[in-house]
Amino acid sequence: MTPHILLVDDDPFTQQLFKGLFRNVSLRLTVAGSVAEAKAAYHAHDFNLVILDQRLPDGNGLSLFGEMRAERPRQIAILITGYADYRDAVRAVKDGLFDYLTKPFENLDELEAVIDKALAMDSAYREISTLRDTLEGRGGHNPIVYRSQVMERVLNTVRQIAPLDTTVLIEGESGTGKELVARQIHLQSARSKSPLFAVNCGALSESLLEATLFGAEKGAFTSAARTTSGYFESANGGTLFLDEIADMSPKLQASLLRVLQEKQFTRLGSTAQRSTDFRLICATNRNLDEATRQGRFRSDLFYRINVVSITVPPLRDRREDIQALALYYLAHFCDKFQRAPMTFSPEAMRVLESAAWPGNVRELQHAVERAVAVNVGTSVDVCALGLSSPSVTVGPAAVAELLDFREARERFERDYFAAVMRAAGGNVSEAARLSGIARQNFHNRVVKFKLS
């Protein structure tokens, strides 16, 4: 969909500036010179971005923004303000304003970068909204939210192997979403109408895990007050997901291997053989190949479960997914806690996208849940996230000598762009993403300051 922007400003020079800025860009621009014209246009169209002046001939831009947000809670808007009004703009950011720009515009690159990020945020909100609507129509299964090519490759593999009814081993760090991948395999398989049973092998003692898998007759052990069916039996016709299989004891590894080979099992306390037919999906956050070489995992079981292997990458290797995941969880927890729709401030999103996330998607989910729980207002700021804002080391500050404004700004820009390039490992595309500046504009600075 071609982005549609509403510019609300009565200044002819500003109107011409934006028309020129978007002349060779694939988007629609609607211009309104007053609050009345803006309201009429807003009611008639769905705008991806609203850019509005703070001082209008018949009203105030901030008041107009409040009315727009009351009608469309996730409307993305940028305020144009004079230097004397910037404190009001800063406060408005806490109430959901995406960002503000001060007149006169001294840096068109900065203007383009803010607009690009605002449109990207709007696009992400719309994608998440569509995804949630689709999920509700399918019964509300948890989705795999992603934008990265590396996750697209993972899901392409899922689509290929899901119908084949073969055993699958899913590898990856804790919190990356291995169980979600397992559920996708099940949902896209011929067994999708039967249940999927999931058990965490590392969370149960050997005896409890054995009873959970095999089931038990009444009196088989002290606490067996009644006969129970195990997952081997209940998963017949469906799928069994064994998470953290590397934590399974050697005894149960041998028992599982026999069940896989014979397609039969015996309840604890019984001698009757029972047949079963389930698809096995296993997951681990450890290197099973290494564990097998060290004798900590049975090699024959490893070869049996490692028919098809899928590796789910950590969040640090798919940072393109962070924004989409954060927005999905933001909408989810606003609904869960019955809070009004919220947005992330640009600074909060920058912190989210640059955080290390050693706990991967699970850690991100918990950070957003905390933010929704403690946040006051409709815009989530950095404080609500409980994360440290990453700082950029820009070298010695120019405080020991007085510099004229142009020289001071150029020195800062050179140090800043050099620091971002270091943080991105010399990758211009990644550095541009971290800085929020369009790639071509960032590349121009790299050439200018000879940073390559």
Beta strands, then each sheet from edge to edge (+ up, - down):
strand 1: 4-8
strand 2: 28-32
strand 3: 49-53
strand 4: 55-56
strand 5: 59-60
strand 6: 77-81
strand 7: 99-102
strand 8: 168-171
strand 9: 196-200
strand 10: 215-216
strand 11: 228-229
strand 12: 239-243
strand 13: 264-266
strand 14: 273-275
strand 15: 279-284
strand 16: 308-311
strand 17: 343-344
strand 18: 379-380
sheet 1: 2+ 1+ 3+ 6+ 7+
sheet 2: 4+ 5-
sheet 3: 9+ 12+ 15+ 8+ 16+
sheet 4: 10+ 11-
sheet 5: 13+ 14-
sheet 6: 17+ 18+
end
